[in-house]
Amino acid sequence: MVSVYRQGDLILRRWNIAVVSELKPGNMVGDRLEVRSETGHAHVIEAPVYNLYGNRLVVVEKPTPLTHPQHATIIIPPGIYQVTFVRDYRDVRFVRPRD
């Protein structure tokens, strides 16, 4: 099973599932991850984003597309993923949950 997914300068690494009980509403920072690259285009995945122990985690509950206009779409399988980057430049936005 693949545990690392890379799309350009964005990397999603599978995280230890044992932290699921620690993912609480107070740790949630958004319901969508947007990471802008140097070109200004965004990597986007529609999944809850949490801050836990200084790590940004994306919780994918069903197969979900990771999109970017300059890269092929990747379907991310269910799991918890740590968000990391290859380059220093990044414009990261965490979209707040909708009311």
Secondary structure as GFF3:
##gff-version 3
##sequence-region A 1 99
A	DSSP	beta_strand	4	7	.	.	.	ID=ss1
A	DSSP	beta_strand	10	14	.	.	.	ID=ss2
A	DSSP	three_ten_helix	17	22	.	.	.	ID=ss3
A	DSSP	three_ten_helix	25	27	.	.	.	ID=ss4
A	DSSP	beta_strand	28	30	.	.	.	ID=ss5
A	DSSP	beta_strand	32	36	.	.	.	ID=ss6
A	DSSP	beta_strand	42	45	.	.	.	ID=ss7
A	DSSP	beta_strand	49	52	.	.	.	ID=ss8
A	DSSP	beta_strand	55	60	.	.	.	ID=ss9
A	DSSP	beta_strand	64	67	.	.	.	ID=ss10
A	DSSP	beta_strand	74	76	.	.	.	ID=ss11
A	DSSP	beta_strand	79	85	.	.	.	ID=ss12
A	DSSP	beta_strand	91	95	.	.	.	ID=ss13
###
